[in-house]
Amino acid sequence: MARNPKLAIEVEIKNIKKIADLKNELKQLRKEQKKQEAESKSGRLQSHKDGKAYKDRAKAIKENSKSLRTLNKDMAGATKATKSATKSNNGMAKQFITGAAAIGMAVTAFRTITKIISSSIETFKNFEFQMAKVKAITGASEKDFKKLSNTAQQLGRSTFYTASQVAELQVAFGKLGFSTTEILAAQEATLQLATATQSDLARAAIVAGAAVRGFALDASETQRVVDVMAVSFASSALDIEKWQTSMTKVAPIAAAADISLESTTAVMGTLTDAGIEASIAGTSLRNIFLKMQDPASDLSRHLGFTVENTDDLEKALTQLNDEGLSNAEMMELVDLRQVAAFQTMVNGTASILSLTDALEDSNGEAQKMADIMADTLEGDILKAKSAYEGFELSVLGGNNKISRSIRLVVQEFTSFFSILTDNMRSSEQLGADFLTQSLKNVQAMENAGKAVQKVSKDNNI
């Protein structure tokens, strides 16, 4: 056990005073002895008393010299102890600095790992929760649910949208009554629509799904729906909001009259181009289609036939346009509130027919538009973010190699901090044993570093 440096310093101070006193006393005794010796040599008679004094001084000189040697020896020991204590304190300070640096490195690295793990946990938590909604709404079997989950992750890694957003799309389709098979058939096309129009994925699913249902189409025809939507948005004043507002009103009536999606969209685009508000346009077109199907209506009697399909609609519009009806004549055929829409339809027959042709040839247009949007820096960044979320899901979404490797890193850091905590005793003990503790801490850091290197090597990071 090292000597107490404070005690060593106190001994040194006390001995310095004793040595000084002894030296002065010896100096005085030797001076008196030399004086007496000189007197004796000069022939001066020495008394018995002088002889006794000489012997006493000689004895005192001998004893004081011995005491002086002892004190000098003690002084040397005290000085050595003081130097040793100083050296020990300096070494301890260096050990504290080294240890603090190691702890700082560990804390920084652990915070980075914790941030990554926390992000992965948050990502997985959100995805898991959204998929739970999908399962609850669709009532999918375990087999079907696994298909939905796998495709959500796959699409999330390869598109603008994350797996969690694809899960929201599946929730939206599920609410529309789509089965697992229908969701799987519709979701990729809906992703194209959302990418091409830069719209919210869940909303794109609701709008596209409602059109599929409204026109009584099969889910496999979702691609057709989104292609029509993409071209109409690019060729007219229609957008996803106006489409949703108007089509919810007219789609079931158009489907009942066997008027195609393309033809209905062309009419709606023409009305929107004329500045007619989407809700009014949808309501007006619905009522006009109803009159065209009603044999007893003034409009059907004027035409001489009822509109029962797309060809009939085109025939009726062409006939009315050729007749060049006045506003007064139009007011006799439809309600006053539909006159503006009816007049726009009749006068815009050429535009409607042209847009219908373009929409019928729209196959693959949504994908082309999506590709154009994706071929940008913004597209690259969005895809990179989605790919990273896919990586995070792979970390916690299954018992794979990456997951096990990350767990190994976390466990090593846990071990490091456990060792550090276990070795945290009083400050005095920490100072005395710090070198041993530092070696243990450094070893734990090396283990954590090896684990990180293993993750990088195993996964080509």
N, C-alpha and C positions, 0 to 999 in steps of 0.2 A: 504494500500500500504506500503510495507516495506521501512524503511529509507535507504537513499543512504549510503552504507558502507564507501565510500570515505569521505563524509561530516562528518560522525560520527567520523572518525579517526582524521580529521583536528580539530574538536571541542575539542577532548580529548587532543591533543597536546597543543593547546592554553590555556586551563584551567589548565593544569599541571603547566605552567609557572606562571599564575596569583595566583594559590594557594601557590606556593613557595614564591612569592613576598609578599603576604598577611601574611603568617606565619612569615616571617622575620620581617615585619613591626610590627606585633602584639607582637612578642618577644621583640623588641626594646622598644615599648610603655610600656609594662608591667614592663620591667626592670627599666625604668625611673620612673614609678609610685611607684614601691617598694622602689626605692632610696629616693623619696620625702617623702613617708610614714615613712621611717626609720629616716629621718632627723627631721620630725615633732615629732616623739616619743622621740627623744633625747633632745627635748626642743629648738631646733634651731628655731628662729623666722622666720615664713613664711610671705613673703611679699604678697601684693595684686596681684602682677604679678605672683608669684608662685602659688597662689590659682587658678588664671584663667588658667594657663598652666595645672594644675592638672585636672581641669574640661574638658578642650579641649582634653587631652589625654584619659580621661575616655570615652568621647563621640566617639573619633576615634576608641578606642578599641571596643566599642559596635558596631559601624558601620562595622568595618573590620571583626568582628566575624560573623555578619549577612551575609556579602558578602562571607566569607569563607564557611559558611553552604550552601549557594546557589550554590557556585561553586562545592562543594563536591556532591551536589545533581545532578548537571548537568553532573559531571564526571561519576556518577553511571549510568545515562541514556545513556551516550555515550558509555560506556563500554558494557552495555547490547545490544545496537544496533550493536556494532562491533561483539560481540559474535553471535548475531542472524544472522547477514549477513554472518559470516563465516559458521555457521551451515546450512544456506540456500544454500550457495554455495556448501557445501559438499553434501547435499541432492540432489541438482540439478545434481551434477556430477554423483551420484549413479543412478539417474533417466536416465541420458544420457547413462550410461553404460548398464543399463537394457534395455532401448529402442533400443540401438544399437545392443544388442544381439538378441532382438526380430526381428529387421529388417534383421540381418544377417541370422537368421534361415529362415525367410520368403523368402529372395532372393535365398538361396540355394535350398529350396523346390520348389520354382517357376521355377528356372532354370531346375531342374530335370523334372518337369511336362512339361515345354516348350520343352525340348529335346525329351521327349516321343511323345508329340503331333506333333513336327516338323517331327520326324521320320515317324509317322503315316501319316501325310499329304504328305510327299515325296513318301511313299509307295503307297498310294491311288492315287496320281497324276500319277505315272508311270503306274499303273494298268489301270486306267481310260483311259489314252492316248493310251495304247496298245489295249484295247478293242474298242476304237474308230476306230483304224485302222482295226480291225476285222470287225466291222460293215460296214465301208466304202468299204472294199474289197469284202466281201461276199454279201453285200446288204441284210443281214438277217433282217427278220421282228422283231418287238419288242418281240414277243413270243420266236422266235428262238434265238435272241440275249440274252435274259434272260437265256436261257438254256446254251448257251456258257459261259456266265459270271459265272453262278452258278457252272458249272463243272470245270471251270478254278480255282475258289476259292477252291472247294472241293479237286481237285487233288493237288493244291498248298499246302494245309494243311497236306496232307498225303504222300507226296513223297519227293525226294531230291530237287525237283524244286519248285520255288515259283510260285504264281499265275500269276505274271507278265511274267515269263518265259513260262508258259503254254499259256498265251495270245500270245506270240511271235510264239509259235508252231501253234496256230490257224491262225495267219497271214500267216505263211509259207504255210499251207495247202490251205488257201484261194487264195493265188497267183497261186496255181496249179489248181485252178478251183473246189476245193472240196466244196460241199454244206454243210449246217449246219449239216444235217444228216450224211454225210460222215465224217466230222470233228469229230463229236461225236463218230463215230464208230472207227476212226483211232487213236485218240489221246492217249488213255490209253496204247495201244500196243507200240506206239512211245516213250512214257515215259519209258517203260521197256527197249527199245533199248538204249536210251540215258543213262539210269542208268547202264545197263550192260557194255556198251562200254565207259562210262564216256565221252561222247561227248556232244557238245552244242545241246540244245533241238531243237532250230530252224533248225539247220543243219540236225539233225536226222529226223525231219519232212520232210525236202526237199528231202533227200535221200530216205527215205521210201516211201514218196508220189510219187516220180518220178518212183520208181520201180513198184508201184501199177499201175500207169498210163502206164508205158513202157510195162508191160506184160499184159495190158488190163484186170486187175483184178478189182473186186469190192472192195470198201473201207472196207467192212467187212472182207476182206482177208488180211488186214494190219498185223494182228497177225501172219499169216503164213509167210509174208515177213520178219518181224522182227525176228521170230524164225529161219528162214533160215540164215539171216544175222548173228545172234548171234553165231550159230553153225559154220558157215563158218569162222568167225573171230577167233574162238577158235581152229579150225581144220586146218587152212591154213594160208598163209602169207597175206591173205586179211585183210583189215581194212576198216573203213568207208570211208576214203579218196580214197583208191584204188577202192573200190566198186563203189563209185560215178563216178570216172573217167572212168572206164571201162564199167559199165552197161548202162550209157547214150548212148553209141555207139552201143551196141549189143542188148539191150532189145527189141526194136521194131522189129528187124529182127528175133530174136528168137521167139517172140510172133507170128509173121506172119507165121513162119514155125511150129507153135504149139509145139515148144520145151519148156519144162517146166522151171520154175524159178529154181527149184532144180538142174536140169541137167545142165543148163547154168552156174549156180554158181559153180558147181563141176568142170566144164571145166576151168572156170576162176580161181578158186583156184589152180588148177594144174599148169596153166600157170604162175601164180604169184609165186608159190613155186619154179619154175624153174628160177626165177629171171627176167622174162620178165616184162618190165615196163608196168604199168597198161594201159596207153593210147595206147601203141603199141599192148598189148594183146587184148584190146577191139576192136581196128580197125581190127586186123588180124582175130579175131574170127568172126567178122561181115562179112568180105569178104569170109571166108571159109564157113560160113552158107549160104551165097548167092550162092556160087558155088554149094553147096550140093542141093540147091533147083532148080537150073537151069538145065533142061534136056539136054541142048546143051553144058554144060561145060565138060571139059576133066575129071574132078573129078566124075561127075555123070555118064558119060559113062563108066569110069573105074569100078565104083561100080555096075553098071547095074540097078540102081534105084535112085530116088530122095528122099531126106530126107524130110518127111512131118510131122514128129512128134518125140517125145522123143524116142520111141522104134526104129524108123528108125535110129536115131543118134547113139544109142548104138550098133545097128546091124552094121552100117558102121564103127564105131571105132573098133569093134571086128574083122571085116573082114580085115581092113587095118593093124591091129596089127598082125594078123595071117600071112599076106603076107610077113611081114618083108621087106618092101620097103627100097631101098637105097635112099640116098640124091638126086641122079640124077633122080631117078624115081619120087620122091616127087616134084622135081622142074618142072616136066612135068605136074603135076596135079594142082599145085597152083602157084600163082605169087611168084617171088623171095622173096619179102618182107614178105610173109606169111609162108615161109618154116620153120623157127624156131618154130613158134607157132604150125604149122601143125605137125611137127615132135614130139614136146612135147605132143600134144594131142594123137597121135597114140601110141607112146611109153608109155604114162601114162594112157592107157585105164583102167587098173585094178584099179588105184587110183581114176579115174573119176567115175567108176561104184560103188566103195566102198563109196566114199564121197556122191554120189547121194543117195544111200540108207540111209546114216546117216541124210542127209538133209530132206529126206521124212519122217523120224521118229523124226523130231525136234520139234514136237508140245509141247509147254509149256517151251521150253528151255530158251527163253529170260527171262521169269519170274523167273526161277530158278537162272539164273545168276544174275539177278537184286537183288534177295533176298540175295544171297551170298555177293554182294557188300554192301547191306544195313546193313548187320549184322556185322558192324564195328563201332568203335568210330567215325570215320569220317562220316559214314552214320547217326549215331545218331545226330551228330552236325548239319549236313545239314538238316535233318528232323526237328530238333528243330528250326532252323532258318526259315524254310518254315512255320512251325506252328505259329511262332511268327508273321511273316508277315500276316498270315491269321487272327491273332488276331487284328493286326493293321487295316486291311481292314474292319473287323467287327466293329471297333470303328467308322470309318468314312463312311463306305459303306452303312449304313442304319440307320433308326431311331429306334435303339434298346435300351435296358436298359443300356448296357455298355456305349454307346455313350452319353446317357442323363446324366449318372453319371459322366463321364469325363467332360462334359460341366459344370456340377454343381461345380466341383472342380475348373475349370478355372474361373468361375464366382465369386467364393468366393475369389480367389486370386486377381481378378480384383477389387473387392470391397475393399480388404485390401489396395491395392496400391492407390486406389482412395481416401480413407480416409486419408492415409498418405500424399498424395500430397495436398489435401484440407487443411490439418492442418499445412502445411509448410509455416510459415510466417517469420518475421524477427527473427534473432537469439535471440534477447532480449525477444521477445514475446514467442518464442519457449521454452526458458528457464523458463519463468514465468508460462507457462501453460503446461509444458511437462508431468506432472503427469496425467492430464486429457487426453492428447493425447495418452499417453502410454496405459492407460486403454482401450481406443477405439481400438488401434492397437492390443493389446493382445486379445481383444474380436474378432476382425476380424481374427486373427490367430487361435483362438479356433474354429471359424466357419469353416475355411478352413480345420482344423484337423478333425472336425466332418464329413466333406464332404468326406475326404479321407477314414475315417473309414467306412462310409456308402458304398463307392465303394467296399471296401474289403469285407464287410459283404454281400452285395447284390450279389456279383459275386464270392464269395468263394475264394478270392485271399489271 
